[in-house]
Amino acid sequence: MFQTWFNIASVLFLLVLGYVVGRARERRHFRSLAIREGQYADITITNLKQVHDVGAVCRSGLVMGEAVIATDYFKSFAAKLRNIVGGEMRTFETLMVRARREASLRMLAQARALGAVEVCNVRYETSNIRSGSGRRNPGVSVEVFAFGTAVVRE
């Protein structure tokens, strides 16, 4: 009987710990993203395939950024519960937003290193690194790959 209560308490403790620590880390990451996005506000990002003023282009090059973000234990548990009843997986929305923004910032860092003022033809690719299947590996990780053409003007 004691073993059963101990197991339940352990699971509840892990859920609460996952929620508290995961939420704190997620908030810290969102604050960091907002600050860093402000540093790259001078670089224009567009998904258009053509540059609007071709004559002023000095050079161009491929830039890319990649981010792999994992969920915490609580979000994985909440998503499994949502999967039982169906519906939108809101617990993973912030996961995808964080990964996309982080990949974009890493792409912009490469563009800044080239001296670019614009990144055009920006595309995003996503992949599921680890799905929450199995008892030993309950987490979910996603990879977002951002790439585009950095444009350096005269």
Secondary structure, DSSP 8 states (H G I E B T S, - for coil): -HHHHHHHHHHHHHHHHHHHHHHHHHHHHHHHHHHHHHHTTTSEE---SS-S-GGGEEEEEEEEEEEEEE--HHHHHHHHHHHHH-S--GGGHHHHHHHHHHHHHHHHHHHHHHT-SEEEEEEEEEEEEE-S-SSS----EEEEEEEEEEEEE-
